[in-house]
Amino acid sequence: MRLFSASFAHESSSFSPIPTNLENFRIAMLHRPSRGEIVPPRFKSIECGITAKAIERGHDVVESIGAVATPSGPMVRADYESVRDEILFDLRNAMPVDAVALFLHGAQLAQGYDDCEGDLLAAIRQIVGPDIPVGVEFDLHGNVTPAMLQAATVLLACKEYPHTDFPERAVQLLDILEAAVAGRARPVCASQSVPVMGIYHTTRQPLRGLVDRISEMERQPNVLGISIAHGFPWADTPCMGATVIVVTNEDEALAEKLAAQIAAEFYAMREEIAVPLTTIDAALDQYGAGANGLTIIADTADNAGGGAASDSTFFLHELSRRKLENVALGMLWDPVAVSFAFAAGVGATLPLRIGGKTGIQSGDPFDTEATVTALNPKLRQMAFGHMQTLGKAAAVRTACGIDIVLAAEREQTHSPECFTDMGIDLGAKRLVVVKSAQHFHARFSPIASRIIYAVAPGATSIDFSTFVYERLKRPIWPLDTLPPFTPKPIVWRA
């Protein structure tokens, strides 16, 4: 099989203060095999999942651009179009191909484009024609659009949050494409939008049970793939929200039946699976109520993984006010503070203004006499199953004894290495505040006695009433009271 592959993934927030251009991709991953460029390790595992497996199976793979960036605001129009057009140029030169495999996000925006994935897929479909299978692996936080469904043969989202199953989904997508090319399968999709917005953890019941049942359903004859796209709630677009997609082997009735069944069940559990709106005060009160071992509090509203700046100080100010001991916080994005710490050196004490730099959602700067406890020119953390390189980082201890990890590059906290590689002994801490929404869970939960999810002010707050949505299709839960939900799936064939 001659397979064309490409990756272009960015989670774009309408409310992020961070502008997005091509430089954001160069920092994270901008990989051009045709130009002999080497894949940076930061996102290599995601980008190469489908490609590497196809090569391992002996397929002739034509690999186009691989572009991934940390979530932020909508991309500059000219830069989006340049990457899109490079993929299309490579595809035209690769023709004829037997199939196309893409890694996209599902929630990418650019100036003038509400639906980057749909735009790219429509152009790809125009090039390859109606009969060539086009498969997409995407993030479950994608917002599924009619343009995506009309152009793609198969849309397959990861099932887990945190996203620990990208490699498995890559294999599943490749299996479907191989079957389609060989004539063993003729994929048909049924989709059902669900009028809910939120962040839902697959690590907790009852959603854990639904995800497990979906995996069992995929073992039925003629069921090729089932996805629940939770949606990306900080994208102010008409198609924002959850969507169920069922892909079968030419069995429309089965696809419709399963899509309706799963959508109804997902909708029915919406209140149970929603993350509670726990304030900073309430989270710290819970911590103070007493528990042995290490407590992890997630600062979910300042999650770089959803487009936030990751430099907010709301938690920092409150931790200082309460004079809590044996506390660490990270990673806080502050390139200026990092540069000052490197200039001063380990052991130095200096007046340092920390965080609060990108806008009102970041709070007031935190001023302290800080002691530099560690410097790392190339901090790393475990993310998506591989070690991710982050760049310069500094650990400082505030005058009130809080250990803070400051990062020069903006990225959410995934693993304990963010602290331990900065000389911070988590075994000696009672409380660690991580700037992440859920991806930290995979690596921190084994060492935590308790995990608390907190909602502070910020660009990724799950108190959606704090955002002004102008283009969102209403009504939608939890912003509105909804009429009875009756699933009516739509069948799609590319």
Number of C-alpha atoms within 10 A of each C-alpha: 16 18 25 24 27 27 26 27 27 28 27 30 26 19 21 24 19 19 14 24 19 17 12 20 19 14 17 24 25 24 24 17 14 11 9 8 11 12 19 15 14 22 23 20 19 20 25 20 19 27 25 15 15 23 13 9 10 10 15 14 20 21 22 24 23 26 25 27 23 24 28 29 27 29 26 17 15 13 16 21 16 12 17 20 14 14 22 19 13 18 22 14 10 16 14 14 19 20 23 25 26 26 27 25 24 31 32 28 27 22 14 11 17 20 22 27 28 22 15 20 23 17 15 20 20 10 16 19 10 14 13 20 27 26 24 28 26 26 27 25 26 26 28 30 20 12 16 23 22 17 26 26 28 29 24 25 29 23 24 18 22 20 18 16 15 24 19 14 21 28 18 17 24 25 13 24 28 20 16 21 17 12 9 12 17 20 26 21 30 27 28 25 26 25 21 23 22 22 18 20 20 20 16 11 13 15 20 15 13 17 20 12 12 17 15 10 15 16 11 10 9 17 20 25 26 28 23 29 25 28 27 28 26 26 27 21 20 15 22 28 27 26 26 25 31 31 32 28 21 17 16 19 12 17 28 23 15 24 29 25 15 24 25 17 12 22 17 12 14 18 12 13 20 16 17 14 15 17 15 20 15 14 20 20 11 15 19 12 8 9 12 9 15 23 24 25 24 26 31 27 28 31 31 28 24 30 31 32 32 34 29 33 23 22 20 18 16 14 21 16 10 10 12 16 15 16 20 27 24 23 30 29 27 25 19 16 20 26 17 16 27 18 10 14 16 16 13 14 19 14 13 20 18 25 26 21 19 17 13 13 25 23 19 17 18 17 14 16 15 25 23 24 21 20 22 17 12 12 21 20 21 19 22 21 15 14 17 21 18 21 15 19 31 28 30 29 19 20 15 16 17 21 25 27 25 30 28 21 21 27 24 30 30 26 21 19 18 25 24 13 18 21 14 20 13 19 12 11 16 20 24 23 25 28 29 28 30 25 21 21 21 19 16 18 15 8 14 19 14 16 19 18 23 26 25 25 24 29 29 30 25 26 19 15 10 11 16 10 16 9 12 16 14 13 13 17 17 17 13 11 10 13 8 6 12 10 19 15 22 16 20 19 17 19
